[in-house]
Amino acid sequence: MTPPPGLYSGSSTLALVARASAFGLGLIYGNVKLKALKVLLSLSLSLSLSLSLSLSLSLESFSVK
């Protein structure tokens, strides 16, 4: 004889709600993390571009003519 299902055994309502909640929170967390990474990447690229531009401009001012 099998034991009755526990709270998180998979067949109870609480288990289904817990899995659905975890899935929803995972989607939200992943979406927020992706947006944050995109913002950091764009900031990093713009900072890198501005640094390289200012470096090239400063090197041009020191070039021998």
Sequence and secondary structure as in RCSB ss.txt:
>XXXX:A:sequence
MTPPPGLYSGSSTLALVARASAFGLGLIYGNVKLKALKVLLSLSLSLSLSLSLSLSLSLESFSVK
>XXXX:A:secstr
      TTSSSSHHHHHHHHHHHHHHHHHHHHHHHHHHHHHHHHHHHHHHHHHHHHHHHHHT   
